[in-house]
Amino acid sequence: MRTLKDVKPGETVTVVKVHGQGAVKRRIMDMGITRDAEILVRKVAPLGDPVEVNVRGYELSLRKADIDSIEIQ
């Protein structure tokens, strides 16, 4: 399984599934990260946390714990 954590800056990927449960999964999906959404990884902080992405035309900063639960292709 490949997750968003494995993506390098400048790559565009498609979401296959959002893993997790409860409030964390709901928060990620409320931000627009749902199945078949395209995500462009813009920047990764020097220590790897946070990661700046572009989803559905807007920019988000996500924590490492959150991006590890986003399965991509």
OpenMM code with the backbone's topology and positions (N, CA, C; nanometers):
from openmm import Vec3, app, unit

residues = "MET ARG THR LEU LYS ASP VAL LYS PRO GLY GLU THR VAL THR VAL VAL LYS VAL HIS GLY GLN GLY ALA VAL LYS ARG ARG ILE MET ASP MET GLY ILE THR ARG ASP ALA GLU ILE LEU VAL ARG LYS VAL ALA PRO LEU GLY ASP PRO VAL GLU VAL ASN VAL ARG GLY TYR GLU LEU SER LEU ARG LYS ALA ASP ILE ASP SER ILE GLU ILE GLN".split()
positions = [
    Vec3(0.0841, -0.1180, 0.0000),
    Vec3(0.0000, 0.0000, 0.0000),
    Vec3(0.0887, 0.1244, 0.0000),
    Vec3(0.0632, 0.2149, -0.0908),
    Vec3(0.1378, 0.3409, -0.1008),
    Vec3(0.0528, 0.4520, -0.0388),
    Vec3(0.1141, 0.5322, 0.0477),
    Vec3(0.0400, 0.6403, 0.1121),
    Vec3(0.0945, 0.7749, 0.0666),
    Vec3(0.0260, 0.8797, 0.1040),
    Vec3(0.0666, 1.0155, 0.0684),
    Vec3(0.2031, 1.0492, 0.1274),
    Vec3(0.2422, 0.9794, 0.2315),
    Vec3(0.3726, 0.9999, 0.2951),
    Vec3(0.4883, 0.9653, 0.2002),
    Vec3(0.4630, 0.8787, 0.1032),
    Vec3(0.5663, 0.8314, 0.0106),
    Vec3(0.5856, 0.9231, -0.1108),
    Vec3(0.5068, 1.0272, -0.1238),
    Vec3(0.5083, 1.1127, -0.2424),
    Vec3(0.6090, 1.2261, -0.2253),
    Vec3(0.6808, 1.2548, -0.3325),
    Vec3(0.7807, 1.3621, -0.3342),
    Vec3(0.7150, 1.4940, -0.3789),
    Vec3(0.7708, 1.6075, -0.3397),
    Vec3(0.7171, 1.7362, -0.3842),
    Vec3(0.7145, 1.7467, -0.5370),
    Vec3(0.6049, 1.8018, -0.5888),
    Vec3(0.5887, 1.8164, -0.7327),
    Vec3(0.5075, 1.7055, -0.7963),
    Vec3(0.4844, 1.5957, -0.7260),
    Vec3(0.4074, 1.4841, -0.7802),
    Vec3(0.2585, 1.5058, -0.7574),
    Vec3(0.1793, 1.4585, -0.8529),
    Vec3(0.0339, 1.4595, -0.8398),
    Vec3(-0.0130, 1.3151, -0.8318),
    Vec3(-0.0979, 1.2867, -0.7342),
    Vec3(-0.1474, 1.1504, -0.7127),
    Vec3(-0.2991, 1.1532, -0.6958),
    Vec3(-0.3601, 1.0358, -0.7023),
    Vec3(-0.5039, 1.0211, -0.6856),
    Vec3(-0.5323, 0.9392, -0.5603),
    Vec3(-0.6299, 0.9829, -0.4824),
    Vec3(-0.6664, 0.9142, -0.3581),
    Vec3(-0.7449, 0.7877, -0.3915),
    Vec3(-0.7049, 0.6764, -0.3303),
    Vec3(-0.7760, 0.5505, -0.3453),
    Vec3(-0.8715, 0.5317, -0.2280),
    Vec3(-0.8205, 0.5578, -0.1060),
    Vec3(-0.9019, 0.5371, 0.0132),
    Vec3(-0.8436, 0.6161, 0.1292),
    Vec3(-0.9318, 0.6620, 0.2181),
    Vec3(-0.8887, 0.7275, 0.3412),
    Vec3(-0.9115, 0.6273, 0.4537),
    Vec3(-0.8024, 0.5843, 0.5181),
    Vec3(-0.8114, 0.4897, 0.6291),
    Vec3(-0.8314, 0.5664, 0.7587),
    Vec3(-0.8557, 0.4954, 0.8647),
    Vec3(-0.8762, 0.5581, 0.9943),
    Vec3(-1.0220, 0.5482, 1.0327),
    Vec3(-1.0534, 0.6124, 1.1429),
    Vec3(-1.1913, 0.6077, 1.1895),
    Vec3(-1.2240, 0.7283, 1.2743),
    Vec3(-1.3519, 0.7502, 1.2930),
    Vec3(-1.3976, 0.8558, 1.3806),
    Vec3(-1.3713, 0.9959, 1.3299),
    Vec3(-1.3406, 1.0835, 1.4246),
    Vec3(-1.3267, 1.2262, 1.3969),
    Vec3(-1.2107, 1.2579, 1.3026),
    Vec3(-1.1027, 1.1828, 1.3116),
    Vec3(-0.9862, 1.2093, 1.2262),
    Vec3(-1.0210, 1.1840, 1.0798),
    Vec3(-1.0830, 1.0720, 1.0516),
    Vec3(-1.1219, 1.0398, 0.9139),
    Vec3(-1.2236, 1.1419, 0.8621),
    Vec3(-1.3190, 1.1793, 0.9444),
    Vec3(-1.4214, 1.2760, 0.9042),
    Vec3(-1.3576, 1.4114, 0.8736),
    Vec3(-1.2608, 1.4545, 0.9553),
    Vec3(-1.1940, 1.5832, 0.9337),
    Vec3(-1.1189, 1.5840, 0.8004),
    Vec3(-1.0481, 1.4744, 0.7710),
    Vec3(-0.9743, 1.4640, 0.6448),
    Vec3(-1.0711, 1.4693, 0.5261),
    Vec3(-1.1810, 1.3970, 0.5359),
    Vec3(-1.2778, 1.3956, 0.4263),
    Vec3(-1.3484, 1.5302, 0.4122),
    Vec3(-1.3718, 1.6004, 0.5216),
    Vec3(-1.4338, 1.7335, 0.5157),
    Vec3(-1.3441, 1.8353, 0.4460),
    Vec3(-1.2126, 1.8111, 0.4455),
    Vec3(-1.1192, 1.9009, 0.3778),
    Vec3(-1.1162, 1.8764, 0.2272),
    Vec3(-1.1910, 1.7777, 0.1788),
    Vec3(-1.1975, 1.7514, 0.0358),
    Vec3(-1.1122, 1.6351, -0.0097),
    Vec3(-1.0482, 1.5673, 0.0847),
    Vec3(-0.9646, 1.4528, 0.0494),
    Vec3(-1.0525, 1.3283, 0.0534),
    Vec3(-1.1106, 1.2979, -0.0620),
    Vec3(-1.1998, 1.1836, -0.0752),
    Vec3(-1.1511, 1.0959, -0.1906),
    Vec3(-1.2168, 0.9844, -0.2102),
    Vec3(-1.1787, 0.8919, -0.3170),
    Vec3(-1.1785, 0.9640, -0.4516),
    Vec3(-1.0782, 0.9374, -0.5336),
    Vec3(-1.0592, 0.9937, -0.6675),
    Vec3(-1.0196, 1.1412, -0.6699),
    Vec3(-0.9954, 1.2017, -0.5549),
    Vec3(-0.9480, 1.3410, -0.5516),
    Vec3(-0.8000, 1.3433, -0.5911),
    Vec3(-0.7617, 1.4425, -0.6715),
    Vec3(-0.6212, 1.4576, -0.7105),
    Vec3(-0.5515, 1.5494, -0.6121),
    Vec3(-0.4328, 1.5070, -0.5685),
    Vec3(-0.3548, 1.5832, -0.4712),
    Vec3(-0.2182, 1.6132, -0.5305),
    Vec3(-0.1801, 1.7410, -0.5277),
    Vec3(-0.0471, 1.7830, -0.5690),
    Vec3(0.0313, 1.8154, -0.4420),
    Vec3(0.1432, 1.7477, -0.4230),
    Vec3(0.2284, 1.7754, -0.3073),
    Vec3(0.3171, 1.8929, -0.3444),
    Vec3(0.3007, 2.0040, -0.2749),
    Vec3(0.3747, 2.1257, -0.3066),
    Vec3(0.5070, 2.1342, -0.2316),
    Vec3(0.5039, 2.1174, -0.1007),
    Vec3(0.6252, 2.1303, -0.0199),
    Vec3(0.6218, 2.0333, 0.0966),
    Vec3(0.7399, 1.9961, 0.1419),
    Vec3(0.7537, 1.9170, 0.2637),
    Vec3(0.8494, 1.9932, 0.3544),
    Vec3(0.8100, 2.0110, 0.4791),
    Vec3(0.8946, 2.0823, 0.5752),
    Vec3(1.0255, 2.0051, 0.5950),
    Vec3(1.1322, 2.0727, 0.6381),
    Vec3(1.2626, 2.0069, 0.6541),
    Vec3(1.2601, 1.8800, 0.7395),
    Vec3(1.1788, 1.8761, 0.8419),
    Vec3(1.1699, 1.7562, 0.9255),
    Vec3(1.0549, 1.6653, 0.8842),
    Vec3(0.9898, 1.6987, 0.7730),
    Vec3(0.8837, 1.6139, 0.7192),
    Vec3(0.7446, 1.6423, 0.7718),
    Vec3(0.7310, 1.7396, 0.8586),
    Vec3(0.6013, 1.7681, 0.9172),
    Vec3(0.5849, 1.9183, 0.9339),
    Vec3(0.4928, 1.9853, 0.8745),
    Vec3(0.3807, 1.9386, 0.7926),
    Vec3(0.4153, 1.9290, 0.6436),
    Vec3(0.3182, 1.8795, 0.5686),
    Vec3(0.3294, 1.8672, 0.4239),
    Vec3(0.2235, 1.9588, 0.3632),
    Vec3(0.2650, 2.0424, 0.2689),
    Vec3(0.1709, 2.1336, 0.2031),
    Vec3(0.1232, 2.0695, 0.0741),
    Vec3(-0.0091, 2.0590, 0.0583),
    Vec3(-0.0682, 1.9967, -0.0604),
    Vec3(-0.1723, 2.0890, -0.1213),
    Vec3(-0.2045, 2.0632, -0.2479),
    Vec3(-0.3095, 2.1354, -0.3184),
    Vec3(-0.4179, 2.0336, -0.3524),
    Vec3(-0.5394, 2.0578, -0.3013),
    Vec3(-0.6524, 1.9666, -0.3229),
    Vec3(-0.7723, 2.0484, -0.3671),
    Vec3(-0.8306, 2.0113, -0.4800),
    Vec3(-0.9518, 2.0765, -0.5310),
    Vec3(-0.9395, 2.2286, -0.5383),
    Vec3(-0.8193, 2.2765, -0.5732),
    Vec3(-0.8003, 2.4188, -0.5949),
    Vec3(-0.7623, 2.5004, -0.4725),
    Vec3(-0.7423, 2.4373, -0.3581),
    Vec3(-0.6973, 2.5124, -0.2422),
    Vec3(-0.5831, 2.4396, -0.1734),
    Vec3(-0.5096, 2.5121, -0.0907),
    Vec3(-0.3908, 2.4571, -0.0268),
    Vec3(-0.4185, 2.4176, 0.1174),
    Vec3(-0.3611, 2.3051, 0.1570),
    Vec3(-0.3741, 2.2528, 0.2932),
    Vec3(-0.2371, 2.2188, 0.3471),
    Vec3(-0.2229, 2.2273, 0.4761),
    Vec3(-0.1043, 2.1754, 0.5438),
    Vec3(-0.1510, 2.0592, 0.6289),
    Vec3(-0.0909, 1.9431, 0.6062),
    Vec3(-0.1321, 1.8221, 0.6764),
    Vec3(-0.0190, 1.7674, 0.7628),
    Vec3(-0.0559, 1.7101, 0.8759),
    Vec3(0.0428, 1.6477, 0.9641),
    Vec3(0.0820, 1.5104, 0.9108),
    Vec3(0.2003, 1.4644, 0.9534),
    Vec3(0.2493, 1.3329, 0.9125),
    Vec3(0.1522, 1.2223, 0.9509),
    Vec3(0.0939, 1.2325, 1.0683),
    Vec3(-0.0007, 1.1306, 1.1148),
    Vec3(-0.1224, 1.1221, 1.0237),
    Vec3(-0.1645, 1.2346, 0.9687),
    Vec3(-0.2811, 1.2360, 0.8804),
    Vec3(-0.2486, 1.1811, 0.7418),
    Vec3(-0.1331, 1.2173, 0.6864),
    Vec3(-0.1018, 1.1730, 0.5500),
    Vec3(-0.0693, 1.0245, 0.5438),
    Vec3(-0.0349, 0.9658, 0.6565),
    Vec3(-0.0062, 0.8224, 0.6586),
    Vec3(-0.1332, 0.7397, 0.6424),
    Vec3(-0.2490, 0.8005, 0.6644),
    Vec3(-0.3750, 0.7262, 0.6530),
    Vec3(-0.4432, 0.7463, 0.5168),
    Vec3(-0.3765, 0.8182, 0.4253),
    Vec3(-0.4346, 0.8441, 0.2928),
    Vec3(-0.3670, 0.7542, 0.1899),
    Vec3(-0.4395, 0.6543, 0.1424),
    Vec3(-0.3863, 0.5600, 0.0428),
    Vec3(-0.4018, 0.6219, -0.0949),
    Vec3(-0.2946, 0.6131, -0.1751),
    Vec3(-0.2950, 0.6750, -0.3081),
    Vec3(-0.2498, 0.5760, -0.4136),
    Vec3(-0.2666, 0.6156, -0.5399),
    Vec3(-0.2132, 0.5345, -0.6514),
    Vec3(-0.1283, 0.6200, -0.7388),
] * unit.nanometer
topology = app.Topology()
chain = topology.addChain("A")
for resn in residues:
    res = topology.addResidue(resn, chain)
    for name in ("N", "CA", "C"):
        topology.addAtom(name, app.Element.getBySymbol(name[0]), res)
